[in-house]
Amino acid sequence: MVKPRSLFNNWISAVGGVLAVGALFSFALLVWIDFTHGDKNPYLGILTYLVAPGFLIVGIATAFAGAWAQRRWEVKHAAAPDKWRLNWSDPVQKRRVIAFSSGAVVFLMLSAFGSFQTYHYSESNLFCGQVCHSAMNPEWVAYKRGAHARVNCVECHVGSGAQWFVKAKINGTHQLIAYTLDNYNRPIGTPIKNLRPAQDTCEKCHWPEKFHGNVEINFEHFLSDKKNTPYAARMLLHVNKSAADSPLGGIHWHVSPTDRVEYYAADEKRQDIPWTRVTNLKDGTSRVFRIASFKGEPPADKIRVMDCMDCHNRPAHVFPTANEAVEKAMTAGTLSTKLPNIKRVAVQAMTQKEITTDAIAPQKIADFIRSKYTDPAVAAEVPGAVTAVQQVFAASIFPERKADWRVYPNNIGHKDWPGCFRCHDDKHKTSIGETVRASDCNSCHTILSQGKGPDLESLTAKGLKFKHPDGEPDAELSCSDCHNGGIQK
């Protein structure tokens, strides 16, 4: 009696079998990586437990589909049942089977190599910045020049653990749909409402308890005058103070373990803060500060506990102001200071209302700068200035995405945005008249020297009172009331 040949003995099932074996091999390799690598790639989970099993299921389904198709052929064509069968006795078929088997071996090898390479590529910043989120090109450009350019995107936006990985992927699905339908927001909205708490991500590297003492910082500026006069400020930032015999102090007091700071923001961008509460975690007492016009109590679900991201809200995607970007180019020497009023002219060139697309920006900037410098005495400096300003613009302003510093406030400091003065404005008061102080500048920083030339040659340890280069401003005004990052208000 001749043993009937298996229904799976056909080309369709063979293809499905090779696909299933390759997927199984990739799954085993990825599981081994998952269990043996200490640093977890958040995308490894989706490759291991979704993509590889998906291909395995497709391969098995194809194998059974081949068996079903073979059976259907046999029923309908009993006289010629061998439509797709593999026949080793047929020399032609035998050569095809050998070629197919060789190809299958190559496929399995490529599956292993491809799985491993896909694992590494999926954790790369290139994957996040250009392949996965090409709609966020402004954020990608800002990230590459930022202080966190060596930190992988997924370490901040996803982090470790299955819970946040799933949340990130669900959110990513919404973004993918919006990008496909071309109905995503321009600019991308901030702040991100579902961002993981800073304690789970930032503090993996930045350990607050170890940030004691002062940090020296220099601010290099140029005045918007004909001579492009340099003006600098050198200061100490009082990051943290944690001595055993004194109370906590400094900037990082806001996230200290002894006090909890909460606030209510009346706007989506968290710039208008009319109400704050400080709770002493040791004795449970609290103080509420509010502006005079804010009555009643804020909605309980809108009260936010202050964390790192409320000040460091642009840690990896900083959009410099036009003033700042131009001043950096002047300090670096790429933008010549020999051209009169070049700071003002460059900022005006970059902020023209007529620049509505990325493509027309270079020509608009070139025409504007050339129209301002027709004197033959400075003609040699103009081409270099045009190129420098075009480069500054391309790295900081994105008109088609409507993305630049004007829509992305940076809450560090208080020059071009309210920043610290959202609360520290002497207008937030308790019921007994205590204020969130704005006038005591030395509690956060000490100015060691300021000005230009000889003014910077000596330091004053006790600190200097800030000297505004254009004379004393109105005491009722804050910095951001006049400064806006472009041509001043």
Backbone hydrogen bonds, N-H to C=O, Kabsch-Sander energy under -0.5 kcal/mol:
donor,donor_aa,acceptor,acceptor_aa,energy
9,N,6,S,-1.5
10,N,8,F,-2.0
11,W,84,W,-1.8
14,A,10,N,-2.0
15,V,11,W,-2.2
16,G,12,I,-2.2
17,G,13,S,-2.5
18,V,14,A,-2.3
19,L,15,V,-2.3
20,A,16,G,-2.4
21,V,17,G,-2.6
22,G,18,V,-2.5
23,A,19,L,-2.3
24,L,20,A,-2.5
25,F,21,V,-2.5
26,S,22,G,-2.4
27,F,23,A,-2.6
28,A,24,L,-2.3
29,L,25,F,-2.2
30,L,26,S,-2.7
31,V,27,F,-2.4
32,W,28,A,-2.0
33,I,29,L,-2.1
34,D,30,L,-2.6
35,F,31,V,-2.0
36,T,32,W,-1.5
37,H,33,I,-2.1
38,G,36,T,-0.5
40,K,38,G,-0.8
44,L,41,N,-2.2
45,G,41,N,-0.6
45,G,42,P,-0.6
46,I,42,P,-0.5
47,L,43,Y,-1.7
48,T,44,L,-2.7
49,Y,45,G,-2.8
50,L,46,I,-1.0
51,V,46,I,-2.7
52,A,47,L,-2.3
54,G,50,L,-1.5
55,F,51,V,-2.1
56,L,52,A,-2.1
57,I,53,P,-2.6
58,V,54,G,-2.1
59,G,55,F,-2.6
60,I,56,L,-2.5
61,A,57,I,-2.7
62,T,58,V,-2.3
63,A,59,G,-2.1
64,F,60,I,-2.3
65,A,61,A,-2.2
66,G,62,T,-2.2
67,A,63,A,-1.8
68,W,64,F,-2.5
69,A,65,A,-2.6
70,Q,66,G,-2.5
71,R,67,A,-2.4
72,R,68,W,-2.4
73,W,69,A,-2.0
74,E,70,Q,-2.2
75,V,71,R,-2.1
76,K,72,R,-2.0
77,H,73,W,-2.6
80,A,77,H,-1.0
83,K,81,P,-0.7
86,L,9,N,-0.7
87,N,85,R,-0.7
88,W,86,L,-0.6
90,D,87,N,-0.8
94,K,90,D,-3.0
95,R,91,P,-2.0
96,R,92,V,-1.9
97,V,93,Q,-2.7
98,I,94,K,-2.3
99,A,95,R,-2.4
100,F,96,R,-2.7
101,S,97,V,-2.8
102,S,98,I,-2.4
103,G,99,A,-2.2
104,A,100,F,-2.3
105,V,101,S,-2.0
106,V,102,S,-2.1
107,F,103,G,-2.5
108,L,104,A,-2.3
109,M,105,V,-2.0
110,L,106,V,-2.6
111,S,107,F,-2.3
112,A,108,L,-1.9
113,F,109,M,-2.4
114,G,110,L,-3.5
115,S,111,S,-2.5
116,F,112,A,-1.9
117,Q,113,F,-2.4
118,T,114,G,-2.8
119,Y,115,S,-2.1
120,H,116,F,-1.7
121,Y,117,Q,-2.8
122,S,118,T,-2.5
123,E,119,Y,-0.7
123,E,120,H,-0.6
124,S,121,Y,-1.5
128,C,124,S,-1.3
129,G,125,N,-3.4
130,Q,126,L,-2.4
131,V,126,L,-1.4
132,C,127,F,-3.6
133,H,128,C,-1.1
136,M,133,H,-1.8
137,N,134,S,-0.8
140,W,136,M,-2.0
141,V,137,N,-2.7
142,A,138,P,-2.4
143,Y,139,E,-2.3
144,K,140,W,-2.0
145,R,141,V,-1.0
146,G,143,Y,-1.3
149,A,146,G,-1.2
151,V,148,H,-1.9
152,N,150,R,-0.5
155,E,152,N,-1.2
156,C,152,N,-0.7
156,C,153,C,-1.2
157,H,153,C,-2.5
158,V,154,V,-1.6
159,G,154,V,-3.4
165,F,161,G,-1.2
166,V,162,A,-2.6
167,K,163,Q,-2.0
168,A,164,W,-2.4
169,K,165,F,-2.1
170,I,166,V,-2.4
171,N,167,K,-2.4
172,G,168,A,-2.4
173,T,169,K,-2.0
174,H,170,I,-1.6
175,Q,171,N,-1.9
176,L,172,G,-2.6
177,I,173,T,-2.2
178,A,174,H,-2.3
179,Y,175,Q,-2.6
180,T,176,L,-2.6
181,L,177,I,-2.4
182,D,179,Y,-0.6
183,N,178,A,-2.4
184,Y,178,A,-0.6
193,K,191,P,-0.5
195,L,192,I,-0.9
200,D,197,P,-1.6
201,T,197,P,-0.7
201,T,198,A,-0.7
202,C,198,A,-0.5
203,E,198,A,-1.9
204,K,201,T,-1.7
205,C,202,C,-1.7
206,H,202,C,-2.9
207,W,205,C,-0.8
210,K,207,W,-1.9
211,F,208,P,-1.8
212,H,210,K,-1.3
213,G,240,N,-2.3
215,V,237,L,-2.1
217,I,235,M,-2.6
219,F,233,A,-2.8
220,E,218,N,-0.6
221,H,219,F,-0.6
221,H,231,Y,-2.1
223,L,229,T,-3.3
225,D,223,L,-1.5
228,N,225,D,-1.1
231,Y,221,H,-2.6
232,A,451,G,-3.1
233,A,219,F,-1.9
234,R,449,S,-3.0
235,M,217,I,-2.5
236,L,446,T,-2.6
237,L,215,V,-3.2
237,L,235,M,-0.5
238,H,236,L,-0.6
238,H,444,C,-3.2
239,V,213,G,-1.0
239,V,237,L,-1.5
240,N,213,G,-1.5
241,K,249,G,-1.7
246,S,243,A,-1.3
249,G,241,K,-1.5
251,I,238,H,-2.9
252,H,239,V,-3.4
253,W,250,G,-1.5
254,H,251,I,-1.4
255,V,252,H,-1.5
256,S,253,W,-2.3
259,D,256,S,-0.5
260,R,279,T,-2.5
261,V,259,D,-0.5
262,E,260,R,-0.5
262,E,277,R,-2.9
263,Y,304,R,-2.1
264,Y,275,W,-2.3
265,A,302,K,-0.6
266,A,272,D,-3.1
270,R,267,D,-1.2
273,I,271,Q,-0.8
275,W,264,Y,-0.9
276,T,289,F,-2.9
277,R,262,E,-2.6
278,V,287,R,-2.6
279,T,260,R,-2.7
279,T,277,R,-0.5
280,N,285,T,-3.3
281,L,258,T,-2.4
281,L,279,T,-0.7
282,K,258,T,-0.6
284,G,280,N,-2.2
287,R,278,V,-2.3
289,F,276,T,-2.8
290,R,429,K,-2.0
291,I,274,P,-1.9
294,F,291,I,-1.4
295,K,293,S,-0.8
302,K,299,P,-1.9
303,I,300,A,-1.0
304,R,263,Y,-2.8
306,M,261,V,-3.2
310,D,307,D,-1.9
311,C,308,C,-1.4
312,H,308,C,-2.8
313,N,311,C,-1.6
323,N,485,G,-3.0
325,A,321,T,-2.8
326,V,322,A,-2.2
327,E,323,N,-2.6
328,K,324,E,-2.2
329,A,325,A,-1.6
330,M,326,V,-2.1
331,T,327,E,-2.7
332,A,328,K,-2.3
333,G,329,A,-0.8
334,T,329,A,-1.2
335,L,329,A,-1.7
336,S,334,T,-0.6
339,L,336,S,-0.5
341,N,225,D,-0.6
341,N,226,K,-1.1
342,I,339,L,-1.5
345,V,341,N,-2.7
346,A,342,I,-2.9
347,V,343,K,-2.3
348,Q,344,R,-2.5
349,A,345,V,-2.5
350,M,346,A,-2.0
351,T,347,V,-1.5
352,Q,349,A,-0.8
355,I,352,Q,-1.3
356,T,354,E,-1.2
361,A,357,T,-0.8
364,K,360,I,-2.2
365,I,361,A,-2.7
366,A,362,P,-2.3
367,D,363,Q,-2.7
368,F,364,K,-2.1
369,I,365,I,-2.4
370,R,366,A,-2.4
371,S,367,D,-1.7
372,K,368,F,-0.9
372,K,369,I,-0.8
373,Y,369,I,-1.0
378,V,375,D,-1.7
379,A,376,P,-0.8
381,E,378,V,-1.4
382,V,378,V,-0.8
382,V,379,A,-0.7
385,A,381,E,-1.8
386,V,382,V,-2.7
387,T,383,P,-2.2
388,A,384,G,-2.4
389,V,385,A,-2.6
390,Q,386,V,-2.2
391,Q,387,T,-2.1
392,V,388,A,-2.3
393,F,389,V,-2.6
394,A,390,Q,-2.3
395,A,391,Q,-1.3
396,S,392,V,-0.6
396,S,393,F,-1.3
397,I,393,F,-2.8
398,F,403,A,-2.4
401,R,398,F,-0.8
402,K,398,F,-0.6
402,K,399,P,-0.6
403,A,398,F,-2.1
404,D,402,K,-0.5
407,V,404,D,-1.6
408,Y,404,D,-0.8
411,N,409,P,-0.6
413,G,411,N,-0.6
420,C,413,G,-1.9
421,F,418,P,-2.5
422,R,419,G,-1.7
423,C,420,C,-1.7
424,H,420,C,-2.5
425,D,423,C,-2.0
426,D,436,V,-1.7
429,K,290,R,-2.4
429,K,427,K,-0.6
430,T,434,E,-2.2
433,G,430,T,-1.5
436,V,428,H,-1.6
437,R,435,T,-1.0
441,C,439,S,-1.9
443,S,440,D,-1.4
444,C,441,C,-1.8
445,H,441,C,-2.0
446,T,236,L,-2.3
447,I,464,L,-0.5
448,L,234,R,-2.6
448,L,446,T,-0.6
449,S,234,R,-1.7
451,G,232,A,-2.5
455,D,452,K,-2.0
456,L,453,G,-1.9
457,E,454,P,-1.5
460,T,448,L,-1.8
461,A,459,L,-0.6
463,G,460,T,-1.2
464,L,447,I,-1.8
468,H,466,F,-0.6
471,G,468,H,-1.7
477,L,474,D,-1.8
480,S,414,H,-0.6
481,D,478,S,-1.6
482,C,478,S,-0.5
482,C,479,C,-1.6
483,H,479,C,-2.8
489,K,482,C,-2.5
